[in-house]
Amino acid sequence: MIRFENVTVTYADAAAPTLDGVDLTVPEGELVLLVGPSGVGKSTLLGAVSGLVPHFTGGTLRGRVTVDGRDTRAHRPRELADVVGTVGQDPLAHFVTDTVEDELAYGMESLGLAPAVMRRRVEETLDLLGLAPLRDRPIATLSGGQRQRVAIGSVLTPHPKVLVLDEPTSALDPAAAEEVLAVLQRLVHDLGTTVLMAEHRLERVVQYADRVVLLPAPGAPVVAGPPAEVMAVSPVHPPVVALGRLAGWDPLPLTVRDARRRAGGLRDRLAGLSPAAASPGSGAAVAAGGGPAAAGRAPVAPSGVRAVLGRLVRGGTAPPAPEPPPAAGAGGAGRTVAGTRALSVRRGRVEALRDVGIGVRAGETVALMGRNGAGKSTLLGALVGLVEPASGSVLVGGRAPHRTAPRELVRHVGLVPQEPRDLLYADTVAAECAAADADAGVAPGACRALVSELLPGVAGDTHPRDLSEGQRLALALAVVLTGRPPLLLLDEPTRGLDYAAKARLARVLGRLAAEGHAIVMATHDVELAAELADRVVVLAEGEVVADGPTHEVVVSSPAFAPQVAKILAPQPWLTVAQVEAAL
């Protein structure tokens, strides 16, 4: 169905090809998973299937890509639309209408399908993806995960022969991700649809794949084969595979069920041992090493102004005096730096938050979890002053954020939103870093050092739009982390990041927490929460339904338990790092 013949893609002004000599065949009716570190060309390969590369992106494509017999160099994307449906990393870039139902119908209208057919397929897709309650909602009012499901639905309705999906579950809660993957598996098995998918959250998807294609570092050949064989050599792999490697299991398990069947001996070895030595919040798993953000520098004024009202106009007034974070104290429990009391927020007719009361202490890392639309991003918006309470109160650093001038507020809180492009406006990575240093009042090079730690190998003259979604997120994180705000808010901070990039992020956040910074992150990444969070707060329909230590909340929840917890239950292990440290 899809064939790459010695394909090389080189973008303008690039020092080296993004793809180099790729030979690959994707048979009809298979779900093929594309894996590899961030920035190795996965999105470029997917774009070559849909014709976006090179017709839309520019650059030079050598070799030949054919889809259902059509050469993508000779057929522009609109001429492939009846064969290929594409969902990129940014669902907002796909939408052309205002409401959910209109968006699901738009692709079929473009292809001239009969109204009766369109109506039936819209209803089927609404049910398949759990979108029926949202059919009349404006897309602008949806959460990031809800938008992701609408984007997937909009390409399902025309019934293409090939689906190309770039990080399709990155913004979805665990239950919604399982629903989407079940739909994709049904399309593959029952209708013979060919699915080519790139995804970093392998713990969710690898068990569904018929084949895995590994794009390694530039210059190395593409590796394709059965999932277990490729995972045995892949530098990126899910926790279940990492645990299997640690325990010496052969063949490696790909599912929790397979791993539990083999884990009896490992549970016996761990009996009587404690995971406390590598537990979240202790720093053992994430805070090793020094680096550019390590202790030794006086904290400076945060640059979170970008996420409040955009970057301040340079010149004139100097940055405000730095306010160091309060000492964390023993066990990471310092004084309360932010909190809400009986907080309610309305968004039009929707009550996004209802009677929410939480507190965040210095040195504490809190994970906000819950299904899409539960109110996680709204709560972060209230803490940074972007959302005004309908009732109740919010305090950050002793101030009500929505009544505090941005110039003053950024001394206390910084936010990295779901869309990293909201923080990036310069023409190069180096210019972004220079601006971040100036905004934060730090020595030149501080932001660049963070970028090098989070995003090694990216040249300073690279335009942010030429980065992958995960790389842009890492750059936005570095911009805000340069200011080292006393309260750091992160909205889906691992979206688009591979496992190595997540580990680098965890080290930086672990150091900040150890220095007394409070961190609140809204995330669907249960593995990140297990590794970093001291507490987990679960929201549902705008209300807090659980708030407690990570090991108590996630182990008791089938939806939010990490893979290691499911495999080694009832023992209280959360991460592979804990198991390795204990052994």
C-alpha positions in Angstrom: 0.0 0.0 0.0 2.9 2.4 0.9 6.3 2.1 -0.6 9.5 4.1 0.0 12.3 3.6 -2.6 15.7 5.1 -1.6 14.0 8.2 -0.3 16.1 11.2 0.8 14.5 14.4 2.0 16.6 17.6 2.5 15.2 20.9 3.6 16.5 24.2 2.5 19.6 25.4 4.3 19.8 22.1 6.3 23.3 20.8 6.8 22.2 17.2 6.3 19.2 15.3 5.0 16.4 14.7 7.4 15.7 11.3 5.8 18.5 9.5 4.0 18.1 6.5 1.7 14.9 5.1 3.3 13.6 1.9 1.8 10.3 0.7 3.4 7.2 -1.1 2.5 3.9 -0.9 4.4 1.5 -3.7 3.4 -2.2 -3.1 3.1 -4.4 -3.7 6.2 -1.6 -3.4 8.8 -1.0 -1.1 11.7 2.6 0.0 11.5 4.2 1.9 14.4 7.0 4.4 13.6 9.4 5.0 16.5 12.6 6.8 17.1 14.2 9.6 19.1 12.8 13.1 18.7 14.0 14.9 15.6 15.1 11.9 13.5 12.5 12.5 10.8 9.3 10.7 11.8 7.1 13.6 10.9 8.9 14.1 7.6 8.4 10.4 6.7 4.7 10.7 7.5 4.4 14.0 5.5 6.0 12.2 2.5 3.1 9.7 2.5 0.4 12.4 2.5 2.3 14.6 -0.1 2.8 17.4 2.4 6.5 16.7 1.9 7.7 18.4 -0.3 4.6 20.1 -1.8 3.8 22.1 1.4 7.0 22.0 3.4 9.5 22.7 0.6 12.8 21.0 0.4 14.0 18.3 -2.0 12.7 14.8 -2.1 14.8 12.2 -4.0 13.7 8.7 -4.6 10.1 7.6 -4.9 7.1 7.4 -2.5 3.9 5.6 -3.7 0.6 5.2 -2.0 -1.9 2.8 -3.6 0.1 3.2 -6.7 0.2 7.0 -6.8 3.5 8.8 -6.8 3.3 11.5 -4.2 5.7 13.8 -6.1 3.3 13.7 -9.0 0.1 14.1 -6.9 -0.4 17.0 -4.6 -2.1 16.5 -1.2 -5.5 17.4 -2.5 -5.2 14.7 -5.1 -4.4 12.1 -2.4 -7.2 13.2 -0.1 -9.5 10.3 -1.1 -6.8 7.8 -0.3 -4.8 9.3 2.7 -6.2 10.8 5.8 -3.7 12.7 8.0 -3.7 14.0 11.5 -0.5 15.9 12.5 0.8 16.8 16.0 -1.1 20.0 16.2 -4.8 19.4 15.7 -5.6 23.2 15.6 -3.7 23.3 12.2 -6.4 21.0 10.7 -9.6 22.7 11.7 -11.5 24.8 9.1 -14.9 25.0 10.7 -16.3 26.2 14.1 -18.2 23.3 15.6 -17.5 19.6 16.1 -20.2 18.3 13.8 -19.3 20.6 11.0 -15.6 19.6 11.2 -16.5 15.9 10.9 -18.5 16.6 7.8 -16.1 19.0 6.1 -13.8 16.4 4.5 -16.7 14.5 3.0 -18.2 17.7 1.6 -14.9 18.4 -0.1 -15.0 15.0 -1.7 -18.6 15.5 -2.8 -20.3 12.6 -0.9 -24.1 12.4 -0.7 -25.7 14.1 2.3 -27.3 10.9 3.5 -23.9 9.2 3.5 -22.4 12.1 5.3 -25.0 12.1 8.0 -24.6 8.4 8.7 -20.8 8.6 8.9 -20.9 11.6 11.2 -23.1 9.8 13.6 -21.0 6.6 13.4 -17.8 8.7 14.1 -19.4 10.6 17.0 -20.2 7.3 18.7 -16.8 5.6 17.8 -14.8 8.4 19.5 -17.2 9.4 22.3 -17.8 12.8 20.8 -21.7 12.7 20.8 -22.0 15.0 23.9 -19.7 17.5 22.1 -21.4 17.6 18.7 -22.7 21.2 19.0 -19.7 22.6 20.9 -17.5 25.3 19.4 -14.0 23.8 18.8 -12.5 26.8 20.5 -14.1 25.7 23.8 -12.7 22.1 23.7 -9.8 20.8 25.7 -6.6 19.8 24.0 -7.5 16.1 24.2 -11.0 16.7 22.9 -9.6 18.6 19.9 -7.3 15.6 19.2 -10.3 13.3 19.0 -12.2 15.7 16.7 -9.1 15.9 14.4 -8.9 12.1 14.3 -12.7 11.9 13.6 -12.5 14.4 10.8 -10.1 12.1 8.8 -12.1 8.9 9.6 -15.4 10.1 8.1 -14.2 10.0 4.5 -13.1 6.4 5.0 -9.6 6.7 3.5 -7.6 3.6 2.6 -4.6 4.9 4.6 -4.5 6.8 7.9 -1.3 8.7 8.8 -1.2 9.7 12.4 1.4 11.8 14.2 1.3 11.4 18.0 -2.5 10.6 18.0 -2.7 9.8 21.7 -0.3 12.5 23.0 -3.1 14.7 24.4 -5.5 12.0 25.4 -6.2 10.6 28.8 -5.6 6.9 29.2 -9.2 5.8 28.8 -9.7 8.0 25.7 -6.4 6.8 24.2 -7.5 3.2 24.6 -10.8 4.0 22.9 -9.0 5.6 19.9 -6.6 2.8 19.6 -9.4 0.2 19.7 -11.2 2.1 16.9 -8.0 2.1 14.8 -7.5 -1.6 15.5 -11.1 -2.3 14.4 -10.5 -0.3 11.1 -7.4 -2.4 10.4 -8.9 -5.8 11.2 -12.5 -5.3 9.9 -12.1 -2.8 7.0 -8.5 -3.5 5.9 -7.4 0.2 6.5 -3.7 0.7 6.5 -2.5 2.8 9.5 1.0 4.4 9.8 1.4 6.0 13.2 4.3 7.8 15.0 4.0 7.8 18.7 6.3 8.4 21.7 4.0 6.9 24.4 4.9 3.3 23.4 3.4 1.9 26.6 0.0 2.7 25.0 0.4 1.5 21.5 3.2 -1.1 20.9 0.9 -4.0 21.7 -1.5 -3.0 18.9 1.2 -2.8 16.2 1.6 -5.5 13.5 5.0 -4.1 12.7 7.4 -1.5 14.2 9.7 0.7 12.1 12.6 2.2 13.9 14.2 5.4 12.6 17.5 5.5 14.4 20.1 8.3 14.5 20.9 9.9 11.1 23.1 7.7 8.9 21.9 4.4 10.4 19.6 2.1 8.4 15.9 1.8 9.1 15.0 -1.3 11.2 11.6 -2.9 10.5 10.1 -6.1 11.9 7.8 -7.7 14.6 7.4 -5.4 17.6 9.2 -7.7 20.1 12.3 -8.0 17.8 12.5 -4.3 17.2 12.0 -3.4 20.9 14.9 -5.6 21.8 17.3 -3.3 20.0 15.4 0.0 20.1 16.9 2.9 22.1 13.3 4.0 22.8 11.0 1.5 24.5 8.2 1.4 27.1 8.7 0.6 30.8 7.4 -3.0 30.3 10.3 -3.6 27.9 12.8 -1.9 30.2 11.6 -4.1 33.1 11.9 -7.1 30.9 15.5 -6.2 30.0 16.3 -5.6 33.6 14.9 -9.0 34.6 16.5 -10.8 31.7 13.2 -12.0 30.2 13.3 -13.6 26.7 11.4 -12.9 24.6 10.6 -9.5 25.9 7.0 -8.8 26.9 5.0 -6.1 25.2 1.9 -6.1 27.4 1.3 -5.9 31.1 -0.5 -9.2 31.0 2.6 -11.0 29.5 4.9 -9.4 32.0 2.7 -10.3 35.0 2.9 -14.0 33.9 6.7 -13.9 34.1 7.0 -11.6 37.1 6.6 -14.2 39.9 10.4 -14.6 40.4 11.0 -10.8 40.3 8.3 -10.2 42.9 9.9 -12.8 45.1 13.3 -11.0 44.8 11.6 -7.7 45.7 9.6 -9.1 48.7 10.6 -7.2 51.8 12.4 -4.5 50.0 11.2 -0.9 49.9 11.0 1.5 47.0 11.6 4.5 49.3 15.2 5.0 48.2 14.1 5.9 44.7 10.6 7.3 45.3 9.2 10.4 43.7 10.3 13.6 45.5 13.4 12.0 47.1 15.5 13.1 44.1 17.2 9.7 43.8 15.6 8.9 40.5 15.7 12.3 38.8 18.1 14.7 40.5 21.4 13.2 40.0 24.2 15.3 38.4 24.8 19.0 38.0 24.2 21.0 34.9 23.2 24.5 34.0 20.2 24.6 36.3 21.9 23.2 39.3 22.2 25.0 42.6 24.8 27.7 43.0 23.1 30.5 41.2 20.8 32.9 43.0 17.2 32.5 41.8 16.1 35.2 39.4 12.9 36.7 38.3 10.9 34.3 36.2 10.1 34.8 32.5 6.5 33.5 32.8 5.3 36.8 31.5 5.3 35.2 28.0 2.5 32.9 29.2 0.5 35.6 30.9 0.3 38.4 28.4 3.1 37.8 26.0 6.6 39.0 26.4 7.2 42.4 28.0 8.5 45.2 25.7 12.2 45.4 26.2 14.0 48.5 27.3 13.0 51.0 29.9 12.3 49.4 33.2 14.7 46.7 34.5 13.5 43.3 35.5 12.0 43.1 39.0 14.1 42.2 41.9 14.5 38.4 42.3 12.4 36.6 44.8 14.1 33.3 45.9 11.8 30.3 46.4 11.1 29.4 50.0 13.2 26.6 51.5 11.7 23.2 50.9 12.6 21.8 54.3 12.7 18.1 55.1 10.9 15.8 52.7 10.2 18.7 50.3 7.4 20.2 52.5 7.9 23.9 52.8 5.3 26.7 53.3 2.3 26.9 51.0 3.2 29.0 47.9 -0.2 28.7 46.1 -3.6 27.4 46.7 -7.3 27.6 46.0 -10.3 27.7 48.3 -13.9 26.7 47.1 -12.8 27.8 43.6 -15.4 27.7 40.9 -14.9 28.8 37.2 -17.4 29.0 34.4 -16.7 29.0 30.7 -19.9 30.1 29.0 -22.5 27.5 30.0 -20.0 25.0 31.3 -18.9 25.0 34.9 -15.3 24.1 34.3 -14.3 24.0 38.0 -16.5 23.4 41.0 -15.6 24.0 44.7 -11.9 23.1 44.2 -9.6 23.5 47.2 -5.9 22.5 46.9 -2.6 23.8 48.3 0.9 23.5 46.9 4.0 23.7 49.1 7.5 24.8 48.3 9.6 21.9 46.9 6.5 19.8 46.1 5.6 18.4 42.7 1.9 17.9 42.1 0.4 16.1 39.2 -3.1 17.1 38.0 -4.7 14.1 36.3 -8.2 13.3 35.0 -10.0 12.7 31.7 -10.0 15.2 28.9 -12.1 18.2 29.8 -11.9 17.6 33.6 -10.6 21.1 34.3 -6.9 20.6 34.6 -5.9 23.4 32.2 -8.5 25.7 33.6 -7.0 25.2 37.1 -3.6 26.1 35.8 -5.1 29.2 34.1 -6.6 30.3 37.4 -3.2 29.9 39.2 -1.5 32.1 36.6 -4.3 34.7 36.4 -5.6 33.9 32.9 -8.9 32.7 34.3 -11.1 34.7 36.7 -12.9 32.8 39.4 -16.7 32.8 39.4 -16.6 32.2 43.2 -14.0 31.2 45.7 -10.4 32.4 45.9 -7.0 31.8 44.4 -3.7 32.9 46.0 -0.2 32.7 44.6 2.6 34.2 46.6 -0.1 35.8 48.8 -1.7 37.5 45.8 -4.8 37.0 43.7 -3.4 36.2 40.3 -6.2 37.7 38.2 -5.9 41.0 40.1 -2.1 41.2 40.0 -0.2 43.1 37.2 1.7 40.7 35.0 4.9 42.5 35.7 4.5 41.7 39.4 2.9 38.2 38.9 5.8 36.8 36.9 8.0 37.1 40.0 5.9 34.3 41.5 4.7 32.0 38.7 5.5 30.8 35.2 3.4 28.7 32.9 4.3 26.5 29.9 1.0 26.0 28.0 0.0 23.1 25.8 0.9 25.0 22.7 4.6 25.9 22.9 4.3 28.2 19.9 2.4 30.6 22.1 5.8 31.4 23.8 8.0 31.5 20.7 8.2 34.4 18.4 11.9 34.9 17.4 13.4 33.7 14.2 16.0 31.4 15.7 16.7 29.3 18.8 19.6 31.5 19.7 17.4 34.7 19.5 14.7 33.0 21.7 17.4 32.1 24.3 18.9 35.6 24.2 15.5 37.2 24.8 14.8 34.7 27.7 18.1 35.6 29.3 17.2 39.3 29.1 13.7 38.9 30.4 15.0 36.9 33.4 17.9 39.1 34.1 20.5 36.3 34.0 23.9 36.0 32.4 23.9 35.4 28.7 24.0 31.7 27.8 21.8 30.5 30.7 18.8 29.6 28.5 21.1 28.2 25.8 22.7 25.9 28.4 19.2 24.6 29.4 18.3 24.1 25.7 21.5 22.1 25.3 20.5 19.9 28.2 16.9 19.4 27.2 17.5 19.4 23.5 21.1 18.4 22.6 22.3 18.8 19.0 20.0 21.6 17.9 21.8 24.4 16.2 21.3 28.0 17.4 20.3 29.3 13.9 17.4 26.8 13.6 14.0 28.4 13.2 11.5 27.3 15.9 9.0 26.4 13.3 11.5 23.9 11.8 11.6 22.0 15.1 9.4 19.0 15.8 6.5 19.5 18.2 8.5 17.8 21.0 11.6 20.0 20.2 9.5 23.2 20.3 8.1 22.1 23.7 11.6 21.6 25.0 12.6 25.0 23.8 9.5 26.6 25.4 10.3 24.8 28.7 13.9 26.1 28.6 12.6 29.6 28.0 10.4 29.5 31.1 12.8 27.5 33.2 15.5 30.1 32.6 13.6 32.3 35.1 13.4 29.5 37.6 10.0 30.7 39.0 9.1 29.8 42.6 5.9 28.2 41.2 6.2 26.4 37.8 3.0 25.3 36.0 3.3 22.8 33.1 0.4 21.8 30.9 1.2 18.4 29.2 5.0 18.9 29.5 5.9 15.6 27.8 3.7 15.9 24.7 5.9 14.9 21.8 8.9 14.0 23.9 10.6 10.7 23.6 11.8 8.7 26.7 15.3 10.2 26.7 13.9 13.7 26.5 11.5 13.0 29.3 14.4 11.7 31.4 16.3 14.9 30.8 13.2 17.0 31.7 12.8 14.9 34.9 16.3 15.7 36.0 15.8 19.4 35.5 12.5 19.4 37.3 13.9 17.3 40.1 16.7 19.8 40.7 14.2 22.7 40.8 12.0 20.9 43.3 15.0 20.0 45.5 15.9 23.8 45.5 12.5 24.7 46.8 10.5 25.4 43.6 6.9 24.2 43.6 5.8 22.4 40.4 2.2 21.7 39.3 1.9 19.7 36.0 -1.3 18.8 34.3 -0.5 15.5 32.5 -1.9 12.3 31.1 1.5 10.7 31.3 1.1 8.3 34.1 4.8 7.3 33.9 6.0 10.8 34.4 3.6 11.3 37.4 4.9 8.0 38.9 8.5 9.2 38.5 8.2 12.8 39.6 5.1 13.6 41.6 4.9 13.7 45.4 1.1 14.1 45.1 -1.5 13.4 42.6 -4.8 15.4 42.3 -7.5 13.7 40.2 -10.2 16.0 38.7 -13.5 14.8 37.3 -16.2 17.1 35.9 -14.4 20.1 37.5 -14.3 18.6 41.0 -11.4 17.1 43.0 -12.1 13.4 43.4 -8.7 12.3 44.8 -5.8 14.1 46.4 -3.0 12.2 48.1 0.5 10.7 47.8 1.4 9.4 44.4 1.8 5.8 45.4 -1.6 5.7 47.1 -3.6 7.4 44.3 -2.1 5.8 41.2 -1.8 2.3 42.5 -5.4 2.2 43.4 -6.5 3.5 40.0 -6.5 1.1 37.0 -6.6 4.1 34.6 -3.6 6.0 36.2 -1.4 3.2 37.4 2.0 3.0 35.6 3.0 -0.2 33.9 5.4 -1.3 36.7 2.7 -0.9 39.3 0.4 -3.1 37.3 3.0 -5.7 36.7 4.3 -6.0 40.3 1.0 -5.4 42.2 0.3 -5.7 45.0 3.8 -4.6 45.8 4.2 -0.8 45.8 6.7 -0.3 43.0 6.1 2.5 40.5 9.1 2.8 38.2 11.9 0.7 36.6 14.4 3.0 38.4 13.0 2.0 41.8 13.3 -1.7 40.9 16.8 -1.3 39.6 17.9 0.6 42.7 16.4 -2.0 45.0 18.1 -4.9 43.2 
